[in-house]
Amino acid sequence: MRNIKTLLWLAVALLPCAFLRGVYAGHGADESPERVGKVSFPVSCSAAAQSTFNQGVAWLHSFEYEEAQKAFREVTAKDPQCAMAHWGLAMSLYHELWEHPSATELKEGRAELAKARETGSKTPRENAYIDAASAFFQTSEKMDYQARATAYSQAMGRLYAQYPDDIEAGAFDALSLIASEPPDDHSLANRKQAIVILQKLFAQEPDHPGVAHYLIHAADVPELAPLGLEAARRYAKIAPSSPHALHMPSHIFTRLGLWQDSIASNIASAAAAETSMAIHMGGTSHAAHAMDFLNYAYLQTGRDADARRMIEEVKAIPGIKPVPLAFSVIKFEARDAIETHNWKQAAGLAVPADSDLGVQAMALWAATMGAARSGDAVGARQRLEKFAEVRTKMLADRDEYGSHPYETEYEEASAWVDLAEGKKDQSLSALRATADRQDAAGVDDLMMPAREMLGDMELATDHPADALVAYEAGLKEAPNRFDGLYGAAKAARLSGQVAAAKDYYARLEASCDQSDGDRAELQEARTFLTANGG
């Protein structure tokens, strides 16, 4: 963390993009520590409590749950008869797009909602909010998370239909639709429904923190990402005191391959998280998340030393817990090796047997492919078998790891092992099927897409024309990725398509205009462009 503030000001100096001008032009205008957007959520509490309640809801809209809880507790102190403060405390326990609440948190939420009823709400609208929250926190051992999220979303839908002029109801209804999206539903129906609501509200209240925030989340898939760009440009300016608000625009920037915007966004987020931690306001998870996106964006722009530095930065986050730290470190190391095609580094990744299963799976994914692509077929097969054992353990704990843990990664690794063993047709067929499934679901991770990996395999098996098709399809889902642009350029060159090669090499060079390394791919691009009038 010691270098983040320096990086922030370097970013301002070196990245004169529209995003930076917008965020930082007004950043010093108000030195209040609580610039999280303006919310007007009228409730039947005292005048003294109303502004604090609004502040709590604003924190809630930016997923700053600890700060929201503090604000709602302050409301109960100012007005013990404010029932909606207990609604706010309950909702601070429901992290809709993050982790599922524990049994203890569900119990605490029910207790807060019981207090809300005991206190006595004064309006039907407030009762409707309390009832909607109760749909999620209801007592039922048979209800899983999905059922609770769906019940809450249905209740919020009814509330918004009853109060169509209530912007808060619309925002929370849209968020509930995103949060209740079935895990295996790739239709995007919930997201599209949420976007319809949010676009209407965004036109009415473009500075509402929840509306902008949730529009970004709703559009955070390749197909819908352009619909979130305007909200991404605004959200950081709305709530600059929130590390999450400063980071969240980078989800859209990443989807669209706007790497300099993503870098600026996450440097600002990490700096805000450092400030939060310095005054004991939390921020550990926000800092790690911002560094994850920074590491990824740096690699796409050839800033390899900056990407590697994130490993030391994440280790320096005060109070970071062992499992998140171990996962961040192994993810950064695996990503660095895969993205730069350093197969020896990938094959050598250590897999501590006593670590979290997710940490082991990430390491084995990279190590298996590293061994396979280094020509060590025997070592690759051994690593793949260990990977399968870890996945079996993960499948036994679906609440923690889901129903398809590391499925795509295992199929990718398996395909490369097949190729290392000489099963060329089988490996291509398998990886093509994996890419098809990932495309249908939507690329949803800060790792190399399977379609792009297929391009790498087509090149490795001397099929440059097929490789070009794969790379171009991959770039539609994940624009401006380093490996995608370089792969497309090389495949076009080897296919005799000089104009296309020139275009892709030029795009790669432009994307890496601040590269801090000397990657061979960039040297190749410059040599080709020089030789072909670029």
RODO-2510 file (C-alpha; in nm, 4 decimals, decimal comma):
residues 534
     n   res          X          Y          Z
     1     m     0,0000     0,0000     0,0000
     2     r     0,2931     0,2358     0,0524
     3     n     0,3143     0,3268    -0,3190
     4     i    -0,0552     0,3790    -0,3986
     5     k    -0,0741     0,7513    -0,3236
     6     t     0,2327     0,8150    -0,5347
     7     l     0,0758     0,6087    -0,8106
     8     l    -0,2428     0,8122    -0,7836
     9     w    -0,0687     1,1397    -0,8570
    10     l     0,1426     0,9806    -1,1279
    11     a    -0,1789     0,8593    -1,2853
    12     v    -0,3171     1,2102    -1,2833
    13     a    -0,0014     1,3390    -1,4491
    14     l     0,0376     1,0621    -1,7023
    15     l    -0,3185     0,9678    -1,7942
    16     p    -0,5030     1,2749    -1,9238
    17     c    -0,8136     1,0767    -2,0183
    18     a    -1,1703     1,2030    -1,9947
    19     f    -1,2361     0,9835    -1,6939
    20     l    -0,9533     1,1393    -1,4921
    21     r    -1,0590     1,4914    -1,5848
    22     g    -1,4090     1,4168    -1,4627
    23     v    -1,3171     1,2472    -1,1367
    24     y    -1,0340     1,4643    -1,0179
    25     a    -1,1516     1,8020    -1,1396
    26     g    -1,4002     1,8129    -0,8531
    27     h    -1,2247     1,5840    -0,6083
    28     g    -1,0983     1,8600    -0,3830
    29     a    -1,4062     2,0817    -0,3928
    30     d    -1,5540     1,9305    -0,0750
    31     e    -1,3252     1,7860     0,1893
    32     s    -1,6115     1,6164     0,3761
    33     p    -1,5132     1,2587     0,4650
    34     e    -1,8553     1,1342     0,3586
    35     r    -1,9020     1,2185    -0,0079
    36     v    -2,1125     0,9194    -0,1100
    37     g    -2,3863     1,0865    -0,3096
    38     k    -2,7125     1,2498    -0,2233
    39     v    -3,0128     1,0366    -0,1323
    40     s    -3,3621     1,1524    -0,0425
    41     f    -3,5454     0,8686     0,1319
    42     p    -3,8215     1,0321     0,3409
    43     v    -3,9175     0,8305     0,6492
    44     s    -4,1335     0,9042     0,9509
    45     c    -3,8414     0,9639     1,1832
    46     s    -3,7289     1,2824     1,3528
    47     a    -3,5829     1,5635     1,1488
    48     a    -3,2536     1,5146     1,3312
    49     a    -3,2433     1,1501     1,2247
    50     q    -3,3537     1,1970     0,8631
    51     s    -3,0245     1,3258     0,7217
    52     t    -2,8288     1,0496     0,8947
    53     f    -3,0740     0,7934     0,7613
    54     n    -3,0214     0,9295     0,4087
    55     q    -2,6464     0,8998     0,4629
    56     g    -2,6869     0,5385     0,5715
    57     v    -2,8835     0,4571     0,2575
    58     a    -2,6185     0,6287     0,0453
    59     w    -2,3490     0,4107     0,2038
    60     l    -2,5740     0,1104     0,1432
    61     h    -2,6029     0,1980    -0,2260
    62     s    -2,2241     0,1834    -0,2599
    63     f    -2,1976    -0,1487    -0,0725
    64     e    -2,0091     0,0208     0,2121
    65     y    -2,1928    -0,1955     0,4616
    66     e    -1,9857    -0,1195     0,7719
    67     e    -2,0382     0,2530     0,7287
    68     a    -2,4080     0,1992     0,6589
    69     q    -2,4427     0,0105     0,9860
    70     k    -2,2722     0,2917     1,1755
    71     a    -2,5108     0,5454     1,0241
    72     f    -2,8231     0,3429     1,0994
    73     r    -2,7092     0,2830     1,4593
    74     e    -2,6642     0,6581     1,4898
    75     v    -3,0225     0,6990     1,3686
    76     t    -3,1489     0,4701     1,6474
    77     a    -2,9616     0,6852     1,8992
    78     k    -3,1073     1,0058     1,7600
    79     d    -3,4580     0,8640     1,7310
    80     p    -3,5282     0,5356     1,9141
    81     q    -3,8726     0,5296     1,7514
    82     c    -3,7366     0,5213     1,3965
    83     a    -3,8444     0,1773     1,2728
    84     m    -3,6727     0,2174     0,9373
    85     a    -3,3324     0,2397     1,1059
    86     h    -3,3760    -0,1283     1,1909
    87     w    -3,4671    -0,1985     0,8277
    88     g    -3,1375    -0,0348     0,7334
    89     l    -2,9442    -0,2430     0,9858
    90     a    -3,1009    -0,5591     0,8457
    91     m    -3,0241    -0,4629     0,4855
    92     s    -2,6628    -0,3929     0,5847
    93     l    -2,6352    -0,7662     0,6517
    94     y    -2,7606    -0,8646     0,3050
    95     h    -2,4657    -0,8151     0,0685
    96     e    -2,6663    -0,8842    -0,2434
    97     l    -2,3942    -0,9263    -0,5044
    98     w    -2,1218    -1,0457    -0,2703
    99     e    -2,1125    -1,3251    -0,0153
   100     h    -2,4228    -1,5031     0,1121
   101     p    -2,5222    -1,4173     0,4710
   102     s    -2,4386    -1,6721     0,7368
   103     a    -2,6943    -1,8331     0,9654
   104     t    -2,5886    -1,5862     1,2337
   105     e    -2,6393    -1,2890     1,0021
   106     l    -2,9815    -1,4172     0,8981
   107     k    -3,0751    -1,4387     1,2659
   108     e    -2,9464    -1,0864     1,3295
   109     g    -3,1438    -0,9561     1,0318
   110     r    -3,4643    -1,1161     1,1591
   111     a    -3,4024    -0,9601     1,5005
   112     e    -3,3628    -0,6123     1,3505
   113     l    -3,6818    -0,6491     1,1481
   114     a    -3,8640    -0,7684     1,4595
   115     k    -3,7458    -0,4503     1,6331
   116     a    -3,8768    -0,2497     1,3389
   117     r    -4,2204    -0,4008     1,3885
   118     e    -4,2067    -0,3580     1,7658
   119     t    -4,1089     0,0055     1,7242
   120     g    -4,4033     0,0558     1,4926
   121     s    -4,3792     0,1979     1,1437
   122     k    -4,6007     0,4957     1,0744
   123     t    -4,6669     0,4553     0,7004
   124     p    -4,7771     0,1753     0,4637
   125     r    -4,4724     0,2483     0,2475
   126     e    -4,2331     0,1843     0,5357
   127     n    -4,4209    -0,1344     0,6231
   128     a    -4,3757    -0,2465     0,2623
   129     y    -3,9976    -0,2021     0,2861
   130     i    -3,9866    -0,3942     0,6138
   131     d    -4,2039    -0,6719     0,4688
   132     a    -3,9809    -0,6974     0,1592
   133     a    -3,6691    -0,7369     0,3728
   134     s    -3,8508    -0,9933     0,5845
   135     a    -3,9089    -1,2017     0,2721
   136     f    -3,5351    -1,2548     0,2546
   137     f    -3,4667    -1,2962     0,6268
   138     q    -3,7704    -1,5162     0,6982
   139     t    -3,7340    -1,8170     0,9236
   140     s    -3,7087    -2,1306     0,7125
   141     e    -3,4461    -2,4003     0,7223
   142     k    -3,5609    -2,5231     0,3810
   143     m    -3,4989    -2,1952     0,1972
   144     d    -3,1620    -2,1684     0,0253
   145     y    -3,0044    -1,8395    -0,0772
   146     q    -3,1593    -1,8410    -0,4245
   147     a    -3,5081    -1,8869    -0,2844
   148     r    -3,4564    -1,6027    -0,0360
   149     a    -3,3186    -1,3699    -0,3028
   150     t    -3,6110    -1,4490    -0,5335
   151     a    -3,8677    -1,3942    -0,2572
   152     y    -3,7137    -1,0566    -0,1746
   153     s    -3,7027    -0,9560    -0,5414
   154     q    -4,0683    -1,0426    -0,5895
   155     a    -4,1580    -0,8368    -0,2834
   156     m    -3,9541    -0,5410    -0,4090
   157     g    -4,1245    -0,5700    -0,7467
   158     r    -4,4612    -0,5368    -0,5774
   159     l    -4,3365    -0,2435    -0,3685
   160     y    -4,2083    -0,0545    -0,6727
   161     a    -4,5317    -0,1220    -0,8607
   162     q    -4,7226     0,0248    -0,5667
   163     y    -4,4911     0,3285    -0,5410
   164     p    -4,3716     0,3931    -0,8986
   165     d    -4,2460     0,7442    -0,8141
   166     d    -4,0186     0,6151    -0,5385
   167     i    -3,6671     0,6193    -0,6852
   168     e    -3,5321     0,4213    -0,3904
   169     a    -3,7869     0,1472    -0,4542
   170     g    -3,6891     0,1356    -0,8199
   171     a    -3,3179     0,1206    -0,7412
   172     f    -3,3562    -0,1546    -0,4820
   173     d    -3,5943    -0,3456    -0,7079
   174     a    -3,3408    -0,3391    -0,9905
   175     l    -3,0619    -0,4533    -0,7575
   176     s    -3,2797    -0,7396    -0,6344
   177     l    -3,3323    -0,8558    -0,9931
   178     i    -2,9572    -0,8718    -1,0521
   179     a    -2,8979    -1,0462    -0,7197
   180     s    -3,1680    -1,3076    -0,7818
   181     e    -3,0419    -1,4036    -1,1275
   182     p    -3,0307    -1,7862    -1,1286
   183     p    -2,6677    -1,9028    -1,1414
   184     d    -2,7138    -2,1170    -1,4532
   185     d    -2,9454    -1,8772    -1,6374
   186     h    -2,7584    -1,7241    -1,9311
   187     s    -3,0605    -1,5479    -2,0820
   188     l    -2,9729    -1,2194    -1,9029
   189     a    -3,3469    -1,1692    -1,8526
   190     n    -3,3122    -1,0323    -1,4987
   191     r    -3,0321    -0,7977    -1,5977
   192     k    -3,2216    -0,6672    -1,8973
   193     q    -3,5287    -0,6051    -1,6827
   194     a    -3,3132    -0,4221    -1,4289
   195     i    -3,1536    -0,2095    -1,7013
   196     v    -3,4953    -0,0947    -1,8251
   197     i    -3,5761     0,0270    -1,4723
   198     l    -3,2359     0,1837    -1,4153
   199     q    -3,2120     0,3636    -1,7482
   200     k    -3,5419     0,5348    -1,6732
   201     l    -3,4230     0,6342    -1,3257
   202     f    -3,0800     0,7384    -1,4533
   203     a    -3,2438     0,9816    -1,6945
   204     q    -3,4363     1,1305    -1,4010
   205     e    -3,1593     1,1216    -1,1391
   206     p    -2,8164     1,0838    -1,3034
   207     d    -2,6427     1,1651    -0,9728
   208     h    -2,8155     0,8998    -0,7644
   209     p    -2,5451     0,6658    -0,6280
   210     g    -2,7560     0,3495    -0,6330
   211     v    -2,8948     0,4012    -0,9807
   212     a    -2,5512     0,4575    -1,1359
   213     h    -2,3943     0,1765    -0,9339
   214     y    -2,6585    -0,0835    -1,0133
   215     l    -2,6647     0,0086    -1,3806
   216     i    -2,2938    -0,0758    -1,3944
   217     h    -2,3571    -0,4098    -1,2243
   218     a    -2,6507    -0,4918    -1,4516
   219     a    -2,4395    -0,4217    -1,7607
   220     d    -2,1337    -0,6108    -1,6326
   221     v    -2,1398    -0,8776    -1,9039
   222     p    -1,9840    -0,8554    -2,2519
   223     e    -2,3154    -0,8272    -2,4366
   224     l    -2,4510    -0,5406    -2,2251
   225     a    -2,1353    -0,3532    -2,1227
   226     p    -2,1834    -0,0511    -2,3552
   227     l    -2,5113     0,0232    -2,1748
   228     g    -2,3166     0,0861    -1,8543
   229     l    -2,0511     0,3231    -1,9885
   230     e    -2,2294     0,6511    -1,9142
   231     a    -2,3028     0,5375    -1,5582
   232     a    -1,9402     0,4281    -1,5230
   233     r    -1,8254     0,7764    -1,6249
   234     r    -2,0464     0,9334    -1,3561
   235     y    -2,0401     0,7010    -1,0566
   236     a    -1,6934     0,7872    -0,9227
   237     k    -1,7844     1,1559    -0,9293
   238     i    -2,1045     1,0872    -0,7383
   239     a    -1,9459     0,9006    -0,4458
   240     p    -1,5696     0,9698    -0,4344
   241     s    -1,5458     0,8795    -0,0635
   242     s    -1,6375     0,5211    -0,1418
   243     p    -1,3499     0,2942    -0,2529
   244     h    -1,6058     0,0697    -0,4189
   245     a    -1,7568     0,3596    -0,6131
   246     l    -1,4124     0,4557    -0,7390
   247     h    -1,3433     0,0962    -0,8416
   248     m    -1,6771    -0,0098    -0,9858
   249     p    -1,6509     0,1850    -1,3152
   250     s    -1,3511    -0,0315    -1,4017
   251     h    -1,5834    -0,3305    -1,4463
   252     i    -1,7256    -0,1594    -1,7545
   253     f    -1,3875    -0,0217    -1,8600
   254     t    -1,2446    -0,3734    -1,8418
   255     r    -1,5326    -0,5189    -2,0420
   256     l    -1,4686    -0,2603    -2,3137
   257     g    -1,0892    -0,2815    -2,3075
   258     l    -1,0451     0,0758    -2,1828
   259     w    -0,7300    -0,0067    -1,9910
   260     q    -0,6081     0,3416    -1,9003
   261     d    -0,9483     0,4269    -1,7560
   262     s    -0,9460     0,1021    -1,5587
   263     i    -0,5977     0,1741    -1,4242
   264     a    -0,6947     0,5250    -1,3155
   265     s    -1,0141     0,3979    -1,1549
   266     n    -0,8391     0,1331    -0,9482
   267     i    -0,5458     0,3490    -0,8419
   268     a    -0,8032     0,5934    -0,7049
   269     s    -0,9951     0,3109    -0,5371
   270     a    -0,6866     0,1648    -0,3719
   271     a    -0,5856     0,5091    -0,2455
   272     a    -0,9350     0,5652    -0,1018
   273     a    -0,9230     0,2231     0,0616
   274     e    -0,5874     0,3126     0,2187
   275     t    -0,7420     0,6309     0,3585
   276     s    -1,0366     0,4316     0,4940
   277     m    -0,8080     0,1834     0,6665
   278     a    -0,5983     0,4646     0,8142
   279     i    -0,9048     0,6008     0,9967
   280     h    -1,0344     0,2523     1,0851
   281     m    -1,3239     0,2524     0,8388
   282     g    -1,2404    -0,0826     0,6797
   283     g    -1,1335    -0,1065     0,3175
   284     t    -0,9211    -0,4222     0,3159
   285     s    -1,1353    -0,6097     0,0640
   286     h    -1,1748    -0,2995    -0,1516
   287     a    -0,7973    -0,2576    -0,1708
   288     a    -0,7405    -0,6198    -0,2720
   289     h    -1,0170    -0,6057    -0,5321
   290     a    -0,8776    -0,2865    -0,6858
   291     m    -0,5307    -0,4435    -0,7059
   292     d    -0,6778    -0,7461    -0,8820
   293     f    -0,8116    -0,5245    -1,1595
   294     l    -0,4902    -0,3199    -1,1642
   295     n    -0,2778    -0,6316    -1,2059
   296     y    -0,4955    -0,7427    -1,4968
   297     a    -0,5014    -0,4038    -1,6717
   298     y    -0,1272    -0,3558    -1,6367
   299     l    -0,0653    -0,6896    -1,8093
   300     q    -0,2914    -0,5911    -2,0991
   301     t    -0,0849    -0,2767    -2,1567
   302     g     0,2594    -0,4350    -2,1279
   303     r     0,3281    -0,2796    -1,7878
   304     d     0,4665    -0,6053    -1,6541
   305     a     0,6756    -0,4612    -1,3699
   306     d     0,3731    -0,2686    -1,2425
   307     a     0,1665    -0,5865    -1,2607
   308     r     0,4217    -0,7834    -1,0612
   309     r     0,4460    -0,5074    -0,8029
   310     m     0,0821    -0,5695    -0,7138
   311     i     0,1898    -0,8948    -0,5488
   312     e     0,3935    -0,7023    -0,2924
   313     e     0,1263    -0,4351    -0,2615
   314     v    -0,1465    -0,6841    -0,1746
   315     k     0,0814    -0,8450     0,0855
   316     a     0,1184    -0,5022     0,2485
   317     i    -0,2563    -0,4433     0,2965
   318     p    -0,3089    -0,3988     0,6723
   319     g    -0,5256    -0,6683     0,8243
   320     i    -0,5780    -0,8766     0,5112
   321     k    -0,6775    -1,2307     0,6102
   322     p    -0,4666    -1,5340     0,5170
   323     v    -0,7065    -1,6965     0,2670
   324     p    -0,7832    -1,3825     0,0605
   325     l    -0,4133    -1,2963     0,0669
   326     a    -0,3069    -1,6428    -0,0486
   327     f    -0,5663    -1,6398    -0,3249
   328     s    -0,4671    -1,2938    -0,4463
   329     v    -0,0983    -1,3842    -0,4565
   330     i    -0,1460    -1,7124    -0,6431
   331     k    -0,3959    -1,5524    -0,8822
   332     f    -0,1557    -1,2704    -0,9665
   333     e     0,1322    -1,5146    -1,0143
   334     a    -0,0756    -1,7493    -1,2292
   335     r    -0,2156    -1,4630    -1,4359
   336     d     0,1299    -1,3140    -1,4905
   337     a     0,2671    -1,6473    -1,6153
   338     i    -0,0278    -1,7273    -1,8430
   339     e    -0,0656    -1,3784    -1,9906
   340     t     0,3066    -1,3475    -2,0685
   341     h     0,3348    -1,7104    -2,1880
   342     n     0,6033    -1,7820    -1,9299
   343     w     0,5346    -2,1533    -1,9204
   344     k     0,8329    -2,2418    -1,7018
   345     q     0,7078    -1,9955    -1,4401
   346     a     0,3564    -2,1383    -1,4636
   347     a     0,4768    -2,4982    -1,4310
   348     g     0,6772    -2,4078    -1,1238
   349     l     0,3913    -2,2584    -0,9226
   350     a     0,3867    -2,4109    -0,5736
   351     v     0,0639    -2,5774    -0,4614
   352     p     0,0554    -2,5828    -0,0796
   353     a    -0,1505    -2,8846     0,0223
   354     d    -0,2894    -2,7178     0,3354
   355     s    -0,4163    -2,4077     0,1559
   356     d    -0,7738    -2,3222     0,0608
   357     l    -0,9123    -2,5390    -0,2199
   358     g    -0,9618    -2,2346    -0,4402
   359     v    -0,5952    -2,1425    -0,3996
   360     q    -0,4932    -2,4965    -0,4905
   361     a    -0,7227    -2,5036    -0,7945
   362     m    -0,5902    -2,1743    -0,9277
   363     a    -0,2287    -2,2901    -0,8891
   364     l    -0,2942    -2,6297    -1,0478
   365     w    -0,4750    -2,4746    -1,3448
   366     a    -0,1722    -2,2634    -1,4308
   367     a     0,0845    -2,5287    -1,3381
   368     t    -0,0846    -2,7932    -1,5543
   369     m    -0,0907    -2,5695    -1,8598
   370     g     0,2624    -2,4515    -1,7899
   371     a     0,3937    -2,8078    -1,7859
   372     a     0,1919    -2,9035    -2,0937
   373     r     0,3076    -2,6046    -2,2945
   374     s     0,6668    -2,6634    -2,1840
   375     g     0,6511    -3,0104    -2,3378
   376     d     0,6381    -3,1990    -2,0064
   377     a     0,3445    -3,4274    -2,0847
   378     v     0,4040    -3,6574    -1,7876
   379     g     0,4297    -3,3711    -1,5380
   380     a     0,1255    -3,2048    -1,6902
   381     r    -0,0836    -3,5216    -1,6529
   382     q     0,0226    -3,5556    -1,2891
   383     r    -0,0772    -3,1982    -1,2141
   384     l    -0,4093    -3,2470    -1,3937
   385     e    -0,4880    -3,5495    -1,1767
   386     k    -0,4217    -3,3432    -0,8638
   387     f    -0,6449    -3,0701    -1,0099
   388     a    -0,9240    -3,3287    -1,0522
   389     e    -0,8840    -3,4372    -0,6882
   390     v    -0,9163    -3,0778    -0,5680
   391     r    -1,2277    -3,0224    -0,7801
   392     t    -1,3871    -3,3353    -0,6338
   393     k    -1,3396    -3,1889    -0,2850
   394     m    -1,4850    -2,8578    -0,4010
   395     l    -1,7923    -3,0290    -0,5460
   396     a    -1,8605    -3,1737    -0,2012
   397     d    -1,9018    -2,8183    -0,0658
   398     r    -2,1302    -2,6524    -0,3185
   399     d    -2,2412    -2,3803    -0,0787
   400     e    -1,8833    -2,2548    -0,0706
   401     y    -1,7628    -2,3300    -0,4246
   402     g    -2,0780    -2,3551    -0,6376
   403     s    -2,1977    -2,6354    -0,8616
   404     h    -1,9278    -2,6008    -1,1317
   405     p    -1,6042    -2,5067    -0,9535
   406     y    -1,3179    -2,4392    -1,1933
   407     e    -1,4944    -2,6331    -1,4657
   408     t    -1,3742    -2,4129    -1,7510
   409     e    -1,0203    -2,4009    -1,6121
   410     y    -1,0069    -2,7795    -1,5766
   411     e    -1,1279    -2,8303    -1,9336
   412     e    -0,8692    -2,5817    -2,0620
   413     a    -0,5887    -2,7532    -1,8751
   414     s    -0,7083    -3,0956    -1,9881
   415     a    -0,7083    -2,9868    -2,3522
   416     w    -0,3486    -2,8664    -2,3306
   417     v    -0,2449    -3,1934    -2,1646
   418     d    -0,4078    -3,3834    -2,4512
   419     l    -0,2104    -3,1755    -2,6998
   420     a     0,1134    -3,2374    -2,5097
   421     e     0,0390    -3,6107    -2,5357
   422     g    -0,0058    -3,5848    -2,9122
   423     k    -0,3879    -3,5947    -2,9208
   424     k    -0,4135    -3,2959    -3,1518
   425     d    -0,7667    -3,3362    -3,2878
   426     q    -0,9041    -3,4292    -2,9469
   427     s    -0,7468    -3,1273    -2,7799
   428     l    -0,8790    -2,8823    -3,0384
   429     s    -1,2274    -3,0305    -3,0272
   430     a    -1,2371    -3,0198    -2,6486
   431     l    -1,1129    -2,6609    -2,6206
   432     r    -1,3523    -2,5492    -2,8943
   433     a    -1,6436    -2,6959    -2,6958
   434     t    -1,5225    -2,5203    -2,3807
   435     a    -1,5012    -2,1887    -2,5646
   436     d    -1,8542    -2,2371    -2,6992
   437     r    -1,9889    -2,2911    -2,3477
   438     q    -1,8021    -1,9939    -2,2071
   439     d    -1,9230    -1,7699    -2,4883
   440     a    -2,2821    -1,8761    -2,4210
   441     a    -2,2458    -1,7958    -2,0515
   442     g    -2,0411    -1,4791    -2,1071
   443     v    -1,6738    -1,4337    -2,0239
   444     d    -1,6761    -1,3529    -1,6540
   445     d    -1,3282    -1,3551    -1,5078
   446     l    -1,0051    -1,1584    -1,5219
   447     m    -0,8266    -1,4392    -1,6993
   448     m    -0,7552    -1,5391    -2,0575
   449     p    -1,0852    -1,6279    -2,2313
   450     a    -1,1185    -1,9828    -2,3624
   451     r    -1,1848    -1,8548    -2,7167
   452     e    -0,8561    -1,6675    -2,7147
   453     m    -0,6832    -1,9730    -2,5725
   454     l    -0,8275    -2,1685    -2,8642
   455     g    -0,6571    -1,9197    -3,0944
   456     d    -0,3301    -1,9940    -2,9181
   457     m    -0,3847    -2,3650    -2,9697
   458     e    -0,4745    -2,3211    -3,3372
   459     l    -0,1492    -2,1304    -3,3824
   460     a     0,0446    -2,3938    -3,1925
   461     t    -0,0929    -2,6591    -3,4299
   462     d    -0,0159    -2,4557    -3,7453
   463     h    -0,3712    -2,3421    -3,8272
   464     p    -0,3234    -1,9629    -3,8565
   465     a    -0,6450    -1,8990    -4,0508
   466     d    -0,8529    -2,0812    -3,7886
   467     a    -0,6552    -1,9061    -3,5175
   468     l    -0,7465    -1,5676    -3,6635
   469     v    -1,1155    -1,6583    -3,6550
   470     a    -1,0838    -1,7574    -3,2889
   471     y    -0,8904    -1,4454    -3,1904
   472     e    -1,1334    -1,2137    -3,3642
   473     a    -1,4278    -1,3818    -3,1926
   474     g    -1,2462    -1,3539    -2,8609
   475     l    -1,1785    -0,9841    -2,9101
   476     k    -1,5509    -0,9209    -2,9493
   477     e    -1,6110    -1,0665    -2,6026
   478     a    -1,2960    -0,9216    -2,4442
   479     p    -1,1704    -0,6229    -2,6482
   480     n    -0,8110    -0,5024    -2,6620
   481     r    -0,6545    -0,7862    -2,4661
   482     f    -0,2785    -0,8076    -2,5268
   483     d    -0,2724    -1,1763    -2,6189
   484     g    -0,5820    -1,1390    -2,8374
   485     l    -0,4417    -0,8473    -3,0373
   486     y    -0,0989    -1,0048    -3,0729
   487     g    -0,2430    -1,3449    -3,1612
   488     a    -0,4713    -1,1936    -3,4235
   489     a    -0,1794    -0,9989    -3,5723
   490     k     0,0449    -1,3038    -3,5883
   491     a    -0,2304    -1,5270    -3,7266
   492     a    -0,3122    -1,2688    -3,9938
   493     r     0,0559    -1,2351    -4,0858
   494     l     0,1019    -1,6107    -4,1138
   495     s    -0,2167    -1,6304    -4,3227
   496     g    -0,0836    -1,3725    -4,5658
   497     q    -0,3357    -1,1054    -4,4611
   498     v    -0,0943    -0,8133    -4,4408
   499     a    -0,3539    -0,5364    -4,3967
   500     a    -0,5219    -0,7175    -4,1075
   501     a    -0,1852    -0,7946    -3,9479
   502     k    -0,0848    -0,4301    -3,9755
   503     d    -0,4109    -0,3201    -3,8117
   504     y    -0,3779    -0,5588    -3,5166
   505     y    -0,0086    -0,4846    -3,4616
   506     a    -0,0867    -0,1120    -3,4644
   507     r    -0,3671    -0,1576    -3,2132
   508     l    -0,1366    -0,3581    -2,9897
   509     e     0,1338    -0,0935    -3,0032
   510     a    -0,1169     0,1840    -2,9296
   511     s    -0,2596    -0,0095    -2,6350
   512     c     0,0906    -0,0525    -2,4925
   513     d     0,2190     0,3005    -2,5428
   514     q     0,3168     0,3135    -2,1742
   515     s     0,4720    -0,0328    -2,1592
   516     d     0,7442    -0,0613    -1,8977
   517     g     0,8919    -0,3799    -2,0380
   518     d     1,0402    -0,5122    -2,3560
   519     r     0,8103    -0,7954    -2,4544
   520     a     0,9142    -0,9780    -2,7680
   521     e     0,5609    -0,9379    -2,9037
   522     l     0,5940    -0,5589    -2,8997
   523     q     0,9305    -0,5761    -3,0720
   524     e     0,7731    -0,7956    -3,3374
   525     a     0,4904    -0,5454    -3,3823
   526     r     0,7288    -0,2534    -3,4260
   527     t     0,9464    -0,4450    -3,6705
   528     f     0,6473    -0,5458    -3,8809
   529     l     0,4966    -0,1977    -3,8824
   530     t     0,8292    -0,0432    -3,9812
   531     a     0,8701    -0,2917    -4,2642
   532     n     0,5145    -0,2354    -4,3870
   533     g     0,4899     0,1397    -4,3719
   534     g     0,3351     0,1555    -4,0265
***
